[in-house]
Amino acid sequence: MGFLSIVIPAYNEENRLPATLARLISYLEHAQLGDVEVLIVDDGSRDRTAELVEDFGRLYPVVRLVRNPGNQGKGYAVRNGMLAAQGDWILFSDADLSAPIEEVEKLLAAVQFQQADGAIGSRALNRQLVSVHQSAFREYSGRFFNLVMRLITGLPYSDTQCGFKLFRRDAARAVFSRGKIPGFGFDVEALFIAQQLRYRILEVPVRWANAEGSKVTMLNGLQAFTDLLLVRIHQLRGFYD
């Protein structure tokens, strides 16, 4: 499949990153993925996230740090990393690895077999693959969000918010260079732009386990609903052309 980039946004992740990076390196040393780079995008962390990544990069040169100009939001961080990545295929994953990194093989196999431009991990297509669930409130809020998302955007996906998405480099550049939303609505925006540009993005069921320490707050959740309307407004203003 060529050169793979793995992009991970990080905000105040000094406690979680050591285990995440160790797990990534262990997997990459044994996986048959060819050349790989790991980009950790520091979103203006106030702890030792950046220093930790730089220390790790000195031991493992495949790991490198990308810095945001202050705390800009998850969407900004992912966009910054996706545009900085050099791989033929670019995966972005959450720092908690709720979707195990091994699941990238499913996405790569799917895009190769179906000649697609990208693939997104989904918790909704096979809920038996979810080993640790979110709270009932968050799960049902997510399902309601997906219903509203479909009505407003017309996107066909069952789960846009799983932080495990793969794009071919040219598609990633075209999609994320047009992105405007800095917060948690960026996933929907990216998929909407991809659809506008006629890229084919598959939805693939992946294993997933909820991890404690989520950065998503009630306010973030409400903002994501507002972001759906922003996607349509940005489309009408020609931002995604």
Backbone hydrogen bonds, N-H to C=O, Kabsch-Sander energy under -0.5 kcal/mol:
donor,donor_aa,acceptor,acceptor_aa,energy
4,L,35,D,-2.7
5,S,89,W,-2.7
6,I,37,E,-2.5
7,V,91,L,-3.6
8,I,39,L,-2.9
10,A,41,V,-2.9
17,L,13,E,-2.9
20,T,16,R,-1.8
21,L,17,L,-3.4
22,A,18,P,-2.1
23,R,19,A,-2.2
24,L,20,T,-2.4
25,I,21,L,-2.7
26,S,22,A,-2.3
27,Y,23,R,-2.2
28,L,24,L,-2.9
29,E,25,I,-2.0
30,H,26,S,-0.6
30,H,27,Y,-1.2
31,A,27,Y,-2.2
33,L,31,A,-1.0
37,E,4,L,-2.0
38,V,62,V,-3.2
39,L,6,I,-3.1
39,L,37,E,-0.5
40,I,38,V,-0.6
40,I,64,R,-2.3
41,V,8,I,-2.5
41,V,39,L,-0.6
42,D,40,I,-0.8
42,D,66,V,-2.8
43,D,10,A,-2.9
43,D,41,V,-0.6
44,G,42,D,-1.1
52,L,48,R,-2.7
53,V,49,T,-2.2
54,E,50,A,-2.3
55,D,51,E,-2.4
56,F,52,L,-2.3
57,G,53,V,-2.6
58,R,54,E,-1.4
59,L,55,D,-0.9
59,L,56,F,-0.6
60,Y,56,F,-2.6
63,V,60,Y,-2.4
64,R,38,V,-2.7
66,V,40,I,-2.7
68,N,42,D,-2.6
70,G,68,N,-2.1
72,Q,70,G,-0.9
75,G,182,P,-1.7
76,Y,182,P,-1.4
77,A,73,G,-2.2
78,V,74,K,-2.9
79,R,75,G,-2.4
80,N,76,Y,-2.7
81,G,77,A,-2.3
82,M,78,V,-3.0
83,L,79,R,-2.0
84,A,80,N,-1.2
85,A,81,G,-1.5
88,D,3,F,-1.9
89,W,3,F,-2.0
90,I,167,F,-3.0
91,L,5,S,-3.0
92,F,165,K,-2.7
93,S,7,V,-2.5
94,D,163,G,-1.4
97,L,94,D,-1.5
103,E,100,P,-2.2
104,V,101,I,-1.9
105,E,102,E,-1.7
106,K,103,E,-0.9
107,L,103,E,-1.4
108,L,104,V,-2.8
109,A,105,E,-2.2
110,A,106,K,-2.2
111,V,107,L,-2.4
112,Q,108,L,-1.9
113,F,109,A,-2.6
114,Q,110,A,-2.4
115,Q,111,V,-0.6
116,A,111,V,-1.4
117,D,200,R,-2.4
118,G,200,R,-1.1
119,A,166,L,-2.2
120,I,202,L,-2.8
121,G,164,F,-3.3
122,S,204,V,-2.1
129,L,126,N,-2.0
130,V,127,R,-1.3
131,S,129,L,-0.8
131,S,208,W,-2.1
132,V,208,W,-0.7
139,E,135,S,-2.5
140,Y,136,A,-2.6
141,S,137,F,-2.2
142,G,138,R,-2.2
143,R,139,E,-1.8
144,F,140,Y,-2.1
145,F,141,S,-2.7
146,N,142,G,-2.2
147,L,143,R,-1.8
148,V,144,F,-2.4
149,M,145,F,-3.0
150,R,146,N,-2.3
151,L,147,L,-1.9
152,I,148,V,-2.4
153,T,149,M,-2.8
154,G,149,M,-0.6
154,G,150,R,-1.8
164,F,162,C,-2.3
165,K,92,F,-1.9
166,L,119,A,-3.2
167,F,90,I,-2.4
168,R,117,D,-2.7
169,R,88,D,-2.7
172,A,168,R,-2.9
173,R,169,R,-2.6
174,A,170,D,-2.1
175,V,171,A,-2.8
176,F,172,A,-2.7
177,S,173,R,-1.5
178,R,175,V,-1.0
186,F,183,G,-1.4
187,D,184,F,-0.6
189,E,185,G,-1.9
190,A,186,F,-2.8
191,L,187,D,-2.1
192,F,188,V,-2.6
193,I,189,E,-2.8
194,A,190,A,-2.4
195,Q,191,L,-2.0
196,Q,192,F,-2.4
197,L,193,I,-2.3
198,R,195,Q,-1.3
199,Y,194,A,-3.0
201,I,199,Y,-0.7
202,L,118,G,-2.5
202,L,200,R,-0.5
204,V,120,I,-2.9
206,V,122,S,-2.0
208,W,129,L,-1.8
209,A,98,S,-1.7
210,N,132,V,-3.0
221,G,217,T,-2.2
222,L,218,M,-2.2
223,Q,219,L,-2.5
224,A,220,N,-1.9
225,F,221,G,-1.0
225,F,222,L,-0.5
226,T,222,L,-1.5
227,D,223,Q,-2.4
228,L,224,A,-1.0
228,L,225,F,-0.5
229,L,225,F,-0.9
229,L,226,T,-0.5
230,L,226,T,-1.7
231,V,227,D,-2.2
232,R,228,L,-1.3
233,I,229,L,-2.3
234,H,230,L,-3.2
235,Q,231,V,-2.0
236,L,232,R,-2.4
237,R,233,I,-1.7
238,G,235,Q,-1.6
239,F,234,H,-2.4
241,D,238,G,-1.2
